[in-house]
Amino acid sequence: MSQTPVPTPVRTDSPGAIPVSRAALPLACPGRGETLWNMHPRVYLPIADEPDGEAMCPYCGARYRLSD
């Protein structure tokens, strides 16, 4: 019997998080400048509602952090 692997949580407070200003909200991933071959379905991330001001894309794992 095979078991489904449990995903490892990814910390969004790492230095690799993409800074986002409140003026750029609403935040969507992928961004407008992405190439078509590299896109996944657009998802809006409720970063302003998060208590730590951070969000992660469920498709690609990109991490975002409010900068202001």
C-alpha positions in Angstrom: 0.0 0.0 0.0 1.5 3.4 -1.0 1.1 6.4 1.1 0.6 9.9 -0.2 3.5 12.2 0.8 2.7 15.0 3.1 3.8 18.4 1.7 6.5 20.2 3.7 5.4 23.7 4.8 7.3 26.5 3.1 8.3 29.5 5.3 7.3 32.7 3.6 9.5 34.9 5.9 12.7 34.0 4.0 14.8 36.6 2.2 13.6 35.3 -1.2 10.1 36.7 -0.8 9.1 39.2 -3.5 8.3 42.6 -2.0 4.9 44.0 -2.9 3.6 47.5 -2.1 0.1 48.2 -1.1 -0.2 50.4 -4.2 0.2 47.3 -6.3 -2.7 45.4 -4.8 -4.7 43.3 -5.6 -1.8 40.8 -5.9 -2.1 38.2 -8.6 0.2 35.4 -9.6 1.5 35.1 -12.2 2.2 38.7 -12.8 1.5 40.7 -15.9 5.1 40.4 -17.2 5.3 36.6 -17.2 5.8 34.8 -20.5 2.9 32.6 -21.7 4.7 29.3 -21.7 5.5 29.8 -18.0 2.0 30.6 -16.8 -0.4 28.8 -14.5 -4.0 29.9 -13.9 -4.1 33.4 -12.4 -4.8 33.4 -8.7 -5.4 36.4 -6.5 -3.6 36.3 -3.2 -5.2 38.0 -0.2 -1.9 39.3 1.2 -3.5 42.4 2.9 -5.7 40.1 5.0 -2.8 38.0 6.2 -1.6 38.9 9.8 2.1 38.6 8.8 1.7 40.4 5.4 2.9 37.4 3.5 1.4 35.0 1.0 2.5 32.1 -1.2 1.1 31.1 -4.6 -0.4 27.6 -4.4 0.6 26.8 -7.9 4.2 27.8 -8.3 5.3 28.5 -4.7 6.3 32.1 -5.3 6.5 34.0 -2.0 5.3 37.6 -1.6 5.7 40.0 1.3 4.1 43.5 1.8 6.9 46.1 1.8 4.9 48.9 3.4 
